[in-house]
């Protein structure tokens, strides 16, 4: 039996209204591509869904405490803190468009020595674990994607706006090599087995030598004419196989050594009357937990596949450009329109779903202990109870939007689309 073959014939349903979903889809595409002059957007509904108001929390759980905040120029930004109710404008700034999820290309890398961040203006900043600057480097041509870090070789990998892949020394920031790729890379590379694996914006998956940058192999996927400017990174299925999710709505399995394709499966089934509704992108890096692979698509599918048998475990209707969070029992997803949901990670049964953060432009959901953390485009970090989905704590980064959350031991890193980041200590 061919796995996933039935996806092409499955009718789609949506958990949000058609008008609301169309607005969220269009807003996400405008944010992601900047194609605002296209006639595609002139026909979109002129509807602005204001962000859900922030409610007073009577008994905050105090799950996190601030450590430090940095921007990519190396100067401290406003201190992170817990906001009082008086400081909370229910809608933040008056919005002229619907807030939705935005791609988070400039992700922070971390190791035992500290953090490395990069931004579109070309700044790369390395700090220690306390936030003190270790070094910085500036690339006048600008950068296009976030940082990858290989602690064993002491190598930092970045990509610039001229489609070059660049390796820096972890300790000094000095350049080791650079090599020309066929297209910009919008997401951090995968570094494994002395290879640097990237997914280009043109759909070409490349492997380059970690030591020299020399090309080892390339594999071309089918790139659609219109896609979201998302940012997925390759992941490892096992020691010999990598998985890459691409804008054609497929997950490709390739031999890590030589790039030979092992299989390719369509995960996204886009249907609709407009080009936006037919977008089939996978813009969130797949998540592998044990033998279960979780993929969420722009076209309204959250898919779980048992990789031991390559059989579908479940398929649910959620549209997102953010990777899911997974723990031992549940999968957590944030949607384009601001819903947060928790599903049984084996069956897909929905345990709870919350619209308390509707249209706030949510980050990925990050499970931490008994809680789930979610950031928003207005700069707030929300703490939800993992069992009920109720908001139990709220903090403000006060440094811009929060588009990506990452767990590093007992610390949480929240970061914005421009590379600014804050570090929080998990206290309970």
Secondary structure, DSSP 4 states (H G I P E B T S, - for coil): --TTGGGGGPPP--SS-HHHHHHHHHHHHHHHH--TTSHHHHTS-----PPPPPPP-SS----EEEEEEE-TTS---SPPBPPPGGG--TTSSPPSS-B------SPPEEETTEEEEE-TTSEEEEE-TTS-EEEEEE-TT-B-S--EEETTTTEEEEEBTTSEEEEEETTT--EEEEEE-SS-B-SPPEEETTEEEEEBTTSEEEEEETTT--EEEEEE----SS--------EEEETTEEEEE-TTSEEEEEETTT--EEEEEE------SSTTTT-----S--EEETTEEEEEBTTS-EEEEETTTTEEEEEE--B-SSPPEE-SSEEEEE-TTS-EEEEETTT--EEEEE-TTTTB----EEEETTEEEEE-TTSEEEEEETTT--EEEEEE--SS---EEEEETTEEEEE-TTS-EEEEEE--
